[in-house]
Amino acid sequence: IIFCARNCLVHPLKQQCQQLGLRVGAVAGVSHMTDARRRDVLDKFATQQLDLLVATNAVEEGLDIPDCRFVIRFDKFDTTKSHIQGSGRARM
């Protein structure tokens, strides 16, 4: 998962990663996509239909992906809570 602080970075990063041949999904804030679309992308990532997920920090909390091995922060984290939430997504 690549976490971005701003919605405006999510889709450009997704496109850059797709150019590398990766299957990439993007999840942005509530005002930028429907709940159904967000759920669809998260389900595809959870079932390994996608190689990579680019998401805003808004999905850090409550995101449970058992097979996620890496978490990348495109932007610095602002709080200790944000760091803990984001790093807790990676499991081996």
Backbone as CSV, one residue per row, in Angstrom:
resi,resn,N_x,N_y,N_z,CA_x,CA_y,CA_z,C_x,C_y,C_z
1,ILE,0.858,-1.176,0.000,0.000,0.000,0.000,0.900,1.233,0.000
2,ILE,0.553,2.195,-0.846,1.204,3.501,-0.799,0.184,4.483,-0.247
3,PHE,0.493,5.088,0.885,-0.381,6.092,1.484,0.057,7.488,1.052
4,CYS,-0.914,8.295,0.642,-0.688,9.692,0.256,-1.484,10.587,1.192
5,ALA,-0.960,11.746,1.464,-1.662,12.687,2.335,-2.774,13.427,1.599
6,ARG,-2.650,13.549,0.275,-3.620,14.348,-0.482,-4.265,13.529,-1.599
7,ASN,-5.554,13.775,-1.806,-6.295,13.099,-2.868,-5.691,13.346,-4.241
8,CYS,-5.165,14.534,-4.468,-4.658,14.899,-5.796,-3.452,14.058,-6.223
9,LEU,-2.830,13.342,-5.302,-1.676,12.501,-5.635,-2.046,11.056,-5.943
10,VAL,-3.211,10.632,-5.517,-3.579,9.220,-5.614,-3.584,8.720,-7.059
11,HIS,-4.309,9.382,-7.937,-4.427,8.888,-9.313,-3.148,9.056,-10.136
12,PRO,-2.403,10.161,-10.001,-1.114,10.216,-10.717,-0.145,9.106,-10.281
13,LEU,-0.102,8.808,-8.988,0.760,7.714,-8.518,0.275,6.376,-9.057
14,LYS,-1.046,6.189,-9.076,-1.616,4.955,-9.633,-1.175,4.791,-11.086
15,GLN,-1.286,5.854,-11.866,-0.921,5.788,-13.279,0.576,5.493,-13.469
16,GLN,1.415,6.106,-12.657,2.853,5.843,-12.744,3.170,4.376,-12.462
17,CYS,2.514,3.812,-11.462,2.744,2.413,-11.097,2.188,1.462,-12.159
18,GLN,1.077,1.836,-12.783,0.526,1.023,-13.866,1.486,0.982,-15.052
19,GLN,2.199,2.069,-15.297,3.171,2.099,-16.387,4.329,1.134,-16.142
20,LEU,4.494,0.727,-14.900,5.522,-0.266,-14.555,4.998,-1.694,-14.714
21,GLY,3.733,-1.812,-15.115,3.144,-3.130,-15.331,2.432,-3.715,-14.124
22,LEU,2.236,-2.908,-13.096,1.551,-3.384,-11.893,0.038,-3.230,-12.037
23,ARG,-0.684,-4.127,-11.398,-2.147,-4.005,-11.304,-2.418,-3.154,-10.072
24,VAL,-2.932,-1.948,-10.286,-3.026,-0.956,-9.210,-4.450,-0.459,-9.049
25,GLY,-4.876,-0.361,-7.783,-6.158,0.240,-7.452,-5.921,1.508,-6.657
26,ALA,-6.898,2.397,-6.683,-6.785,3.659,-5.962,-8.008,3.858,-5.083
27,VAL,-7.772,4.324,-3.863,-8.855,4.635,-2.932,-8.612,6.043,-2.409
28,ALA,-9.581,6.918,-2.686,-9.471,8.307,-2.254,-10.530,8.595,-1.199
29,GLY,-10.548,9.819,-0.724,-11.472,10.219,0.330,-12.929,10.083,-0.047
30,VAL,-13.780,10.217,0.943,-15.225,10.019,0.797,-15.814,10.892,-0.305
31,SER,-15.358,12.109,-0.423,-15.925,13.015,-1.422,-15.425,12.724,-2.841
32,HIS,-14.479,11.806,-2.985,-13.885,11.541,-4.289,-14.288,10.217,-4.921
33,MET,-14.989,9.356,-4.181,-15.472,8.106,-4.763,-16.606,7.539,-3.922
34,THR,-17.437,6.731,-4.546,-18.581,6.163,-3.837,-18.121,5.061,-2.896
35,ASP,-18.940,4.769,-1.907,-18.631,3.674,-0.983,-18.534,2.350,-1.721
36,ALA,-19.425,2.145,-2.697,-19.433,0.890,-3.454,-18.130,0.729,-4.242
37,ARG,-17.674,1.789,-4.880,-16.427,1.730,-5.650,-15.237,1.500,-4.726
38,ARG,-15.221,2.178,-3.596,-14.149,2.008,-2.610,-14.099,0.564,-2.119
39,ARG,-15.256,0.021,-1.789,-15.349,-1.362,-1.313,-14.859,-2.340,-2.389
40,ASP,-15.232,-2.075,-3.653,-14.814,-2.931,-4.771,-13.293,-2.956,-4.905
41,VAL,-12.665,-1.796,-4.857,-11.207,-1.722,-4.976,-10.533,-2.423,-3.793
42,LEU,-11.018,-2.184,-2.597,-10.437,-2.827,-1.407,-10.602,-4.341,-1.455
43,ASP,-11.748,-4.818,-1.931,-11.969,-6.266,-2.072,-11.002,-6.874,-3.086
44,LYS,-10.783,-6.182,-4.191,-9.847,-6.673,-5.208,-8.429,-6.739,-4.663
45,PHE,-8.045,-5.757,-3.863,-6.707,-5.778,-3.260,-6.604,-6.915,-2.245
46,ALA,-7.634,-7.094,-1.445,-7.631,-8.137,-0.413,-7.576,-9.533,-1.018
47,THR,-8.143,-9.699,-2.210,-8.157,-11.015,-2.862,-7.039,-11.149,-3.901
48,GLN,-6.079,-10.241,-3.853,-4.872,-10.250,-4.684,-5.151,-10.140,-6.178
49,GLN,-6.273,-9.506,-6.531,-6.520,-9.183,-7.932,-5.755,-7.920,-8.325
50,LEU,-5.287,-7.202,-7.315,-4.447,-6.020,-7.517,-3.115,-6.245,-6.798
51,ASP,-2.035,-5.761,-7.409,-0.711,-5.880,-6.793,-0.448,-4.782,-5.782
52,LEU,-1.074,-3.630,-6.007,-0.749,-2.443,-5.232,-1.993,-1.597,-5.024
53,LEU,-2.061,-0.987,-3.880,-3.147,-0.065,-3.559,-2.537,1.289,-3.235
54,VAL,-3.007,2.327,-3.919,-2.609,3.702,-3.614,-3.817,4.331,-2.927
55,ALA,-3.610,4.849,-1.727,-4.742,5.328,-0.933,-4.386,6.564,-0.133
56,THR,-5.405,7.331,0.192,-5.201,8.458,1.090,-5.100,7.937,2.525
57,ASN,-4.592,8.771,3.390,-4.457,8.398,4.795,-5.804,8.118,5.442
58,ALA,-6.878,8.547,4.812,-8.215,8.356,5.372,-8.574,6.882,5.547
59,VAL,-7.963,5.992,4.778,-8.299,4.578,4.905,-7.351,3.807,5.824
60,GLU,-6.449,4.520,6.490,-5.528,3.842,7.413,-6.274,3.087,8.505
61,GLU,-7.227,3.767,9.109,-7.959,3.192,10.226,-9.006,2.214,9.724
62,GLY,-9.021,1.045,10.287,-10.039,0.072,9.952,-9.738,-0.759,8.725
63,LEU,-8.652,-0.479,8.034,-8.290,-1.257,6.854,-7.613,-2.539,7.316
64,ASP,-8.182,-3.686,6.934,-7.618,-4.963,7.364,-7.339,-5.827,6.139
65,ILE,-6.095,-5.847,5.723,-5.654,-6.638,4.582,-4.623,-7.635,5.100
66,PRO,-5.000,-8.885,5.299,-4.102,-9.856,5.915,-2.789,-10.095,5.166
67,ASP,-2.794,-10.024,3.843,-1.600,-10.368,3.073,-0.800,-9.162,2.587
68,CYS,-0.955,-8.025,3.212,-0.196,-6.840,2.826,1.204,-6.927,3.430
69,ARG,2.221,-6.842,2.576,3.591,-7.011,3.062,4.367,-5.711,3.220
70,PHE,3.951,-4.678,2.496,4.690,-3.426,2.557,3.750,-2.235,2.644
71,VAL,4.156,-1.250,3.417,3.450,0.024,3.483,4.467,1.118,3.181
72,ILE,4.133,1.939,2.200,5.003,3.045,1.807,4.257,4.340,2.074
73,ARG,4.933,5.271,2.680,4.368,6.596,2.901,4.952,7.527,1.854
74,PHE,4.103,8.000,0.955,4.569,8.952,-0.049,4.875,10.285,0.616
75,ASP,4.057,10.654,1.586,4.255,11.887,2.356,4.612,11.499,3.781
76,LYS,5.199,12.409,4.506,5.498,12.122,5.914,4.193,12.006,6.710
77,PHE,4.220,11.224,7.761,3.047,11.141,8.624,3.066,12.292,9.604
78,ASP,1.869,12.754,9.962,1.758,13.940,10.816,1.685,13.630,12.299
79,THR,1.205,12.438,12.632,1.040,12.099,14.051,1.561,10.692,14.325
80,THR,1.821,10.423,15.569,2.228,9.074,15.968,1.111,8.086,15.670
81,LYS,-0.124,8.506,15.907,-1.269,7.630,15.620,-1.294,7.245,14.145
82,SER,-1.048,8.195,13.278,-1.022,7.940,11.840,0.074,6.930,11.495
83,HIS,1.227,7.076,12.101,2.330,6.140,11.868,1.943,4.730,12.312
84,ILE,1.361,4.611,13.486,0.969,3.305,14.015,-0.126,2.676,13.154
85,GLN,-1.137,3.473,12.782,-2.228,2.963,11.948,-1.693,2.459,10.610
86,GLY,-0.867,3.237,9.972,-0.347,2.869,8.656,0.587,1.678,8.704
87,SER,1.500,1.673,9.645,2.453,0.576,9.722,1.786,-0.717,10.165
88,GLY,0.657,-0.606,10.832,-0.086,-1.800,11.254,-0.743,-2.533,10.107
89,ARG,-0.754,-1.947,8.907,-1.347,-2.603,7.740,-0.424,-3.681,7.194
90,ALA,0.867,-3.540,7.416,1.835,-4.503,6.858,1.966,-5.701,7.782
91,ARG,1.846,-6.867,7.175,2.012,-8.132,7.930,2.782,-9.102,7.066
92,MET,3.506,-9.961,7.701,4.245,-10.965,6.931,3.785,-12.342,7.280
